[in-house]
């Protein structure tokens, strides 16, 4: 499973990119709103930071033709390549838009997925990635991990090229469990990514190593 950063905060992104094997960045209107800046200011900086890694940008349009026009505008205006993925919500218009974008040579991430059937329909429509929301399902007494597993099983059973980009996490355990059911990727907030890589026993071990090795590592380097 690969990791993506679900944030548009540049302090967070610069820190993550300095040490974490981040495969890309995902955004949505809520993430953009959290930065209190328009997309025209955020997107160019994101493009520079991400480089050749993946960049998933959600379309704000509600009609299929407008989603296509919006995605084409972003791709041409900012000279985006194959690492650009237009995030399309799985509404009726979104399902219409997916094959239209694919025909135009634009990669698609189908988002706001809550069921296995929504994901399968998006995959059949041509989506490159499907993004099920884990924590939001858990919050309504559903089973986010189970939904991810069913989507992964379908993709493998029907030999589809679509991949699963699990999203919406509040705990490290949720990330752990989607990795164990075979999710191809997970997009995760800064706070949860930080908790993923750390452990109090690791910190304690480092303190012990530093204490025990004091004065003994005498080879110059």
TORVO-615872 format. One line per 2 residues: number of its first residue (from 1); their letters; for each residue x, y, z negated of C-alpha. Coordinates in nm, 3 decimals. Last residue first. Layout:
REM residues N
NUM) A) X Y Z  ...
REM end
This chain:
REM residues 221
221) XX) 3.305 0.994 -1.057  3.539 0.947 -1.352
219) XX) 3.531 0.615 -1.537  3.475 0.669 -1.910
217) XX) 3.127 0.526 -1.954  3.171 0.436 -2.320
215) XX) 3.139 0.776 -2.489  2.762 0.755 -2.522
213) XX) 2.637 0.430 -2.365  2.416 0.326 -2.655
211) XX) 2.248 0.666 -2.690  2.189 0.721 -2.319
209) XX) 2.066 0.365 -2.272  1.832 0.394 -2.573
207) XX) 1.685 0.721 -2.445  1.634 0.565 -2.104
205) XX) 1.457 0.271 -2.263  1.223 0.504 -2.451
203) XX) 1.127 0.684 -2.130  1.063 0.350 -1.958
201) XX) 0.859 0.233 -2.259  0.649 0.549 -2.235
199) XX) 0.561 0.470 -1.872  0.582 0.687 -1.563
197) XX) 0.534 0.641 -1.189  0.161 0.601 -1.191
195) XX) 0.102 0.876 -1.447  0.257 1.132 -1.214
193) XX) 0.047 1.005 -0.924  -0.263 1.040 -1.144
191) XX) -0.186 1.403 -1.221  -0.097 1.491 -0.861
189) XX) -0.419 1.354 -0.719  -0.427 1.031 -0.519
187) XX) -0.479 0.915 -0.163  -0.454 0.539 -0.145
185) XX) -0.333 0.322 0.140  -0.370 -0.021 0.299
183) XX) -0.616 -0.142 0.036  -0.541 -0.508 -0.031
181) XX) -0.748 -0.607 -0.332  -0.448 -0.571 -0.564
179) XX) -0.370 -0.221 -0.439  -0.729 -0.121 -0.514
177) XX) -0.684 -0.257 -0.868  -0.368 -0.066 -0.947
175) XX) -0.516 0.260 -0.821  -0.821 0.211 -1.044
173) XX) -0.593 0.122 -1.336  -0.399 0.444 -1.292
171) XX) -0.717 0.634 -1.368  -0.930 0.912 -1.220
169) XX) -0.928 0.814 -0.856  -1.129 0.936 -0.558
167) XX) -0.981 0.781 -0.243  -0.900 0.447 -0.079
165) XX) -0.752 0.475 0.269  -0.850 0.150 0.439
163) XX) -0.719 0.069 0.786  -0.897 0.029 1.121
161) XX) -0.741 -0.214 1.369  -1.022 -0.465 1.332
159) XX) -0.964 -0.840 1.313  -1.328 -0.917 1.220
157) XX) -1.229 -1.107 0.907  -0.939 -0.875 0.819
155) XX) -1.144 -0.558 0.851  -1.436 -0.719 0.672
153) XX) -1.219 -0.836 0.381  -1.069 -0.487 0.343
151) XX) -1.418 -0.334 0.334  -1.540 -0.593 0.082
149) XX) -1.236 -0.527 -0.138  -1.293 -0.151 -0.128
147) XX) -1.656 -0.202 -0.230  -1.546 -0.427 -0.516
145) XX) -1.302 -0.163 -0.637  -1.573 0.104 -0.637
143) XX) -1.826 -0.096 -0.835  -2.151 0.089 -0.903
141) XX) -2.254 0.234 -1.237  -2.291 0.583 -1.088
139) XX) -1.950 0.699 -1.210  -1.780 0.389 -1.071
137) XX) -1.895 0.487 -0.722  -1.751 0.836 -0.765
135) XX) -1.433 0.678 -0.895  -1.370 0.469 -0.585
133) XX) -1.460 0.685 -0.286  -1.414 0.482 0.035
131) XX) -1.192 0.637 0.304  -1.195 0.464 0.643
129) XX) -0.892 0.507 0.867  -0.841 0.484 1.244
127) XX) -1.211 0.537 1.313  -1.335 0.385 1.640
125) XX) -1.714 0.365 1.614  -1.677 0.001 1.507
123) XX) -1.460 0.119 1.217  -1.717 0.382 1.122
121) XX) -1.992 0.116 1.127  -1.778 -0.112 0.911
119) XX) -1.707 0.164 0.662  -2.072 0.261 0.626
117) XX) -2.154 -0.109 0.588  -1.905 -0.158 0.305
115) XX) -2.065 0.123 0.110  -1.970 0.457 -0.043
113) XX) -1.779 0.634 0.233  -1.726 1.010 0.209
111) XX) -1.463 0.992 0.484  -1.396 0.852 0.829
109) XX) -1.036 0.932 0.922  -0.999 1.001 1.292
107) XX) -0.706 1.041 1.531  -0.761 1.278 1.822
105) XX) -0.709 1.167 2.181  -1.024 1.330 2.323
103) XX) -1.189 0.989 2.356  -1.113 0.933 1.987
101) XX) -1.279 1.263 1.899  -1.596 1.173 2.090
99) XX) -1.593 0.822 1.944  -1.596 0.968 1.590
97) XX) -1.838 1.255 1.655  -2.157 1.054 1.685
95) XX) -2.081 0.875 1.358  -2.020 1.214 1.201
93) XX) -2.347 1.348 1.334  -2.532 1.066 1.156
91) XX) -2.324 1.133 0.848  -2.004 0.943 0.779
89) XX) -1.789 1.245 0.700  -1.513 1.310 0.959
87) XX) -1.155 1.370 0.855  -0.945 1.469 1.155
85) XX) -0.610 1.292 1.141  -0.284 1.460 1.246
83) XX) 0.032 1.244 1.253  -0.017 1.189 1.626
81) XX) 0.080 1.547 1.698  -0.029 1.893 1.586
79) XX) 0.059 2.199 1.793  -0.096 2.434 1.537
77) XX) -0.349 2.596 1.769  -0.389 2.281 1.981
75) XX) -0.462 2.032 1.703  -0.662 2.270 1.488
73) XX) -0.875 2.383 1.783  -0.935 2.028 1.907
71) XX) -1.054 1.929 1.559  -1.298 2.223 1.545
69) XX) -1.432 2.158 1.896  -1.490 1.791 1.816
67) XX) -1.657 1.871 1.484  -1.868 2.132 1.667
65) XX) -1.988 1.875 1.918  -2.073 1.634 1.637
63) XX) -2.272 1.886 1.436  -2.199 1.957 1.067
61) XX) -1.871 2.147 1.095  -1.634 2.157 0.797
59) XX) -1.383 1.912 0.942  -1.154 1.748 0.690
57) XX) -0.777 1.758 0.740  -0.562 1.446 0.706
55) XX) -0.189 1.509 0.752  0.038 1.209 0.794
53) XX) 0.415 1.244 0.776  0.612 1.398 1.062
51) XX) 0.667 1.729 0.882  0.446 1.741 0.573
49) XX) 0.585 2.067 0.439  0.570 2.262 0.763
47) XX) 0.219 2.135 0.839  0.101 2.216 0.488
45) XX) 0.237 2.569 0.519  0.049 2.618 0.847
43) XX) -0.271 2.474 0.692  -0.287 2.686 0.377
41) XX) -0.311 3.037 0.520  -0.565 2.966 0.795
39) XX) -0.745 2.732 0.554  -0.846 3.027 0.340
37) XX) -0.706 3.066 -0.011  -0.865 3.003 -0.352
35) XX) -0.643 2.699 -0.408  -0.932 2.497 -0.554
33) XX) -1.140 2.583 -0.247  -0.897 2.391 -0.025
31) XX) -0.932 2.082 -0.244  -1.312 2.112 -0.236
29) XX) -1.313 2.159 0.142  -1.109 1.841 0.194
27) XX) -0.739 1.763 0.207  -0.513 1.464 0.249
25) XX) -0.134 1.461 0.247  0.120 1.212 0.380
23) XX) 0.335 0.906 0.323  0.461 1.016 -0.020
21) XX) 0.762 0.821 -0.145  0.781 1.029 -0.468
19) XX) 1.098 1.224 -0.555  1.114 1.575 -0.408
17) XX) 0.792 1.536 -0.209  0.597 1.516 -0.534
15) XX) 0.744 1.837 -0.674  0.691 2.029 -0.351
13) XX) 0.335 1.896 -0.332  0.244 1.998 -0.686
11) XX) 0.379 2.351 -0.647  0.220 2.361 -0.304
9) XX) -0.132 2.286 -0.422  -0.318 2.134 -0.126
7) XX) -0.392 1.805 -0.302  -0.472 1.441 -0.241
5) XX) -0.116 1.314 -0.208  -0.078 0.996 -0.005
3) XX) 0.059 0.663 -0.120  0.122 0.348 0.085
1) X) 0.000 0.000 0.000
REM end
